[in-house]
Amino acid sequence: MAYIGQEPGQGQAERFIFTASGGETTVTADDDGLSIGYTVNQVSVFLNGVKLVLGTDFTATNGSTITFIGDSPDLVALDVVEVIALSSFSPANTVPKTGGTFTGAVTVPTPTATGHAVTKAYSDLKSPIASPTFTGVATAPSLVLTPTATASAPTGSQGALYYDSDKDALMQYGTSWNPVDLERSAGVKASGGIESVSGSYRYHVFKSTGSFTINLNALSCDILVIAGGAAGSLDHGGGGGAGGWASISAHMNLCLSDIFVD
């Protein structure tokens, strides 16, 4: 990657310390075995704290070796050589910090979204749908009762329901199990004849043969039955007598067999 910042020049100073064992004429590494590196003409050498003169006391021409010269160049034991070297700073493709035109290639890593050990590429992240369209089939909740035989009816509590497979009826519990009376739930207690309502009474009038259907197990009602009178003769005879009648008041548990009219 191209560098943008400091212009090429001298880098940081590096320090190498070498302790002689005696007889050395050159130094190429420090006491830790680190190779000496320097820029030619950019190196300072000290022997036991005294700065040596380049070209007079030593030479440094290849960037890695310090060579001692003079009348007595050999080092003696425990001599300490200190080398201060300036490294060369020369990155490729630079743009001066004061401005300029950069023509190198720049590589930008793809950002990622990471969470809970799952990594997604930035390009895979999608924006939410503004107006989502539902294409599925909506299913309304429904109450389904498992069929149960009369002999195994569940323990009842007020308001409980179950489907009786023997009676083919939906059973409800009040004080005991009884079929759900849909007619009673609708307020219709009986039907038949000409029906009318007056106050709290509902009337069923029969002027001809018909059926009186009771929709409850028990019904309290008043009954009035009037028979027709006898007919008169064809030759100016008098009219027949009045027909008979019968009445029943507040009859409970009514069924059609309770009514007899002669």
Secondary structure by P-SEA (a helix, b strand, c coil): cccccccccccbbbbbbbbbcccccccccccccbbbbbccccbbbbccccccccccccccccccbbbbbcccccccccbbbbbbbbbbbbbcccccccbbbbcbbbbbcbbbbbccccccccccccccccbbbbcbbbbcbbbbbcccccccccccccbbbbbbccccbbbbbcccccccccccccccccccccccccccbbbbbbccbbbbbbccccccbbbbbbbbbbbbcccbbbbbcccccccccccccccccccccc
